[in-house]
Amino acid sequence: MMNKDLKFYKATKVDEAVKLLADNKLKLLAGGTDFMVDLRNEEDFLNGYDGILDLSHIDEIKKIIENDEHVEIGAMVTHRDIVDSDLIKEYYPALAQSAGAIGSTPIRNRATIGGNICNAAACADTLGPLIAFEGRAVLKSANGTRTMDVSEFVKWPYETGINEDEILVSFILPKPEEGAYSSFQKIGRRQALAITRISLAVKAVIESGVIKEINLVPGSATPVPTTFSKVEAEIKGKQLSEIDPKEIGEKAAEEMIGITGERWSTPYKKPALATLFRRAIKNLQEEVANNG
Ligand SMILES: Cc1cc2nc3c(=O)[nH]c(=O)nc-3n(C[C@H](O)[C@H](O)[C@H](O)COP(=O)(O)OP(=O)(O)OC[C@H]3O[C@@H](n4cnc5c(N)ncnc54)[C@H](O)[C@@H]3O)c2cc1C
């Protein structure tokens, strides 16, 4: 049950929001799609808070801005805005695909990218692509601004590196290099059993058929999505057409077990992850062959 003494605050500027946060202990509200579920399911969800601070009227963090070197995506940008953005589709296809794979149309219309990352579920679909694109999170408080790699932002499922007096205002993504490819795939649906959700974000840079850079970030395979550095090292510098997708799938499954150990979900996740890696490499080979 919600505490009747809780105050409801609404800010229209980031500066106003961080001042309110400096003076009060407030739970932030964005699109509310995780917030409302937690409020219903967790009795102590708002315990210890003075109130709720609604971020949904802050227009300055609802924008996608391009400059010479990077693209800045506001934390209050919805998944729908991402799916509809020509800029995101052109530069960061994997991010557009991940936002399009979230929930249903009404959820995508409300839910924000900032909320998806701050909620920090292992299955948060935009997390893998943001890590694969080497994004940085921009955090603001009344004391100033700091940035953090998205790969460092999530510490553990549902735990982030954000302080209580800070707001996540945006993500900064470097612009793609020449020869950059990316993709996102997901198996399973949220309404089904949790183990049926597993995803893979890939970002690669291919030069004359050789893999110059590759970031492979599965979602839900490990407690916190992370790049699979052993498989990446295996592939990097090799001729793409000479890579065996099946072998890479098997190595990825081994790397996952190396991180998590054998768990109750391993019999499902092992072949599912191997399939995602196999498909991703095969698709990349086909895409590069068709473009070349
Ligand atoms: C039916 C359903 C289906 C879903 N399907 C999927 C799915 O397929 N894939 C998927 O990844 N997710 C899914 N979700 C989860 C959800 O929609 C996302 O995690 C969503 O992006 C959260 O954003 P929001 O704006 O609703 O955040 P909110 O619910 O408002 O907030 C989430 C958390 O983040 C904090 N927060 C929000 N914004 C900020 C900020 N700017 N700074 C600091 N803290 C902040 C809040 O305090 C809260 O703790 C689903 C949810 C539902 C209800």
The ligand as a MOL file (V3000), in Angstrom:
LIG
                    3D

  0  0  0     0  0            999 V3000
M  V30 BEGIN CTAB
M  V30 COUNTS 53 58 0 0 0
M  V30 BEGIN ATOM
M  V30 1 C 4.0670 -6.0750 -20.4130 0
M  V30 2 C 5.5150 -5.6400 -20.4120 0
M  V30 3 C 6.3740 -6.1350 -21.3810 0
M  V30 4 C 7.7230 -5.7450 -21.3810 0
M  V30 5 N 8.5500 -6.2840 -22.3270 0
M  V30 6 C 9.8700 -5.9610 -22.3100 0
M  V30 7 C 10.7560 -6.5310 -23.2490 0
M  V30 8 O 10.3730 -7.3230 -24.1250 0
M  V30 9 N 12.0660 -6.1820 -23.1720 0
M  V30 10 C 12.5470 -5.3090 -22.2370 0
M  V30 11 O 13.7430 -5.0230 -22.2330 0
M  V30 12 N 11.7260 -4.7450 -21.3230 0
M  V30 13 C 10.4070 -5.0560 -21.3330 0
M  V30 14 N 9.5620 -4.4970 -20.4070 0
M  V30 15 C 10.1580 -3.6330 -19.3630 0
M  V30 16 C 10.0050 -2.1260 -19.5190 0
M  V30 17 O 9.0450 -1.7160 -20.4480 0
M  V30 18 C 11.3250 -1.4360 -19.7490 0
M  V30 19 O 12.3190 -1.7850 -18.8160 0
M  V30 20 C 11.1650 0.1020 -19.8250 0
M  V30 21 O 12.0810 0.4990 -20.8050 0
M  V30 22 C 11.3710 0.9140 -18.5380 0
M  V30 23 O 11.2400 2.2980 -18.8760 0
M  V30 24 P 10.1620 3.2480 -18.1730 0
M  V30 25 O 10.3010 4.5840 -18.8150 0
M  V30 26 O 8.8280 2.6430 -18.1530 0
M  V30 27 O 10.7970 3.2950 -16.7140 0
M  V30 28 P 10.0820 3.3560 -15.2810 0
M  V30 29 O 9.2560 2.1520 -15.0670 0
M  V30 30 O 9.4310 4.6700 -15.0700 0
M  V30 31 O 11.4020 3.2910 -14.3630 0
M  V30 32 C 12.1690 2.1120 -14.2600 0
M  V30 33 C 13.2520 2.3060 -13.2010 0
M  V30 34 O 14.2600 3.1910 -13.6660 0
M  V30 35 C 14.3810 4.3580 -12.8420 0
M  V30 36 N 14.5620 5.4700 -13.7890 0
M  V30 37 C 13.8190 5.7090 -14.8980 0
M  V30 38 N 14.3290 6.7390 -15.5970 0
M  V30 39 C 15.4110 7.1680 -14.9030 0
M  V30 40 C 16.3790 8.2010 -15.1370 0
M  V30 41 N 16.3290 8.9990 -16.2170 0
M  V30 42 N 17.3700 8.3640 -14.2230 0
M  V30 43 C 17.4520 7.5400 -13.1490 0
M  V30 44 N 16.5750 6.5480 -12.8790 0
M  V30 45 C 15.5750 6.3590 -13.7550 0
M  V30 46 C 13.0800 4.4270 -12.0610 0
M  V30 47 O 13.2420 5.0650 -10.8110 0
M  V30 48 C 12.7380 2.9390 -11.9080 0
M  V30 49 O 13.4720 2.3930 -10.8470 0
M  V30 50 C 8.2130 -4.8320 -20.3960 0
M  V30 51 C 7.3260 -4.3210 -19.4350 0
M  V30 52 C 5.9930 -4.7130 -19.4310 0
M  V30 53 C 5.0700 -4.1390 -18.3770 0
M  V30 END ATOM
M  V30 BEGIN BOND
M  V30 1 1 1 2
M  V30 2 1 2 3
M  V30 3 2 2 52
M  V30 4 2 3 4
M  V30 5 1 4 5
M  V30 6 1 4 50
M  V30 7 2 5 6
M  V30 8 1 6 7
M  V30 9 1 6 13
M  V30 10 2 7 8
M  V30 11 1 7 9
M  V30 12 1 9 10
M  V30 13 2 10 11
M  V30 14 1 10 12
M  V30 15 2 12 13
M  V30 16 1 13 14
M  V30 17 1 14 15
M  V30 18 1 14 50
M  V30 19 1 15 16
M  V30 20 1 16 17
M  V30 21 1 16 18
M  V30 22 1 18 19
M  V30 23 1 18 20
M  V30 24 1 20 21
M  V30 25 1 20 22
M  V30 26 1 22 23
M  V30 27 1 23 24
M  V30 28 2 24 25
M  V30 29 1 24 26
M  V30 30 1 24 27
M  V30 31 1 27 28
M  V30 32 2 28 29
M  V30 33 1 28 30
M  V30 34 1 28 31
M  V30 35 1 31 32
M  V30 36 1 32 33
M  V30 37 1 33 34
M  V30 38 1 33 48
M  V30 39 1 34 35
M  V30 40 1 35 36
M  V30 41 1 35 46
M  V30 42 1 36 37
M  V30 43 1 36 45
M  V30 44 2 37 38
M  V30 45 1 38 39
M  V30 46 1 39 40
M  V30 47 2 39 45
M  V30 48 1 40 41
M  V30 49 2 40 42
M  V30 50 1 42 43
M  V30 51 2 43 44
M  V30 52 1 44 45
M  V30 53 1 46 47
M  V30 54 1 46 48
M  V30 55 1 48 49
M  V30 56 2 50 51
M  V30 57 1 51 52
M  V30 58 1 52 53
M  V30 END BOND
M  V30 END CTAB
M  END
